[in-house]
Amino acid sequence: MIKDELGRIWGWEERHRRLVGRLALVVASTAVPVAFRHGQRWTPHFVPVVADAGGLEPPGRLRPGGVYLITGGLGRMGLLLAGHLARVAGATLVLAGRSPLPRPDEFDRLVLGFLDEVEAA
């Protein structure tokens, strides 16, 4: 009871009501996450970047003819990356993953079928 009386006297209830009201406005005004840090309001934003589809020269971090290990190399993304490294850097590739390798007579058909599917997309 004393706490309730002091809260009314010192204006805690009003401050609490105003704070909740302000937070409700922030939440209602945006569908993105909002963070308050050191008195500033932070929200995520994205900046478009144009990818250079220019020549197939390897970026500075790739060694022409280098050897690269790709974990998950037999999955869709791994095979895409492997194909890119083979074309751009002439890389020797080691593909590792949890799935067992297909039988040798099926491997070429699976990889070539995947590459044909990617080129068609």
Buried (B, 14 or more C-beta within 10 A) or exposed (E): EEEEEEBEEEEEEEEEEEEEEEEEEEEEEEEEEEEEEEEEEEEEEEEEEEEEEEEEEBEEEBEEEBEBEBEBBBBEEBBEBBBBBEEBBEBEBEBEEEEEEEEEEEEEEBBEEBBEEEEEE
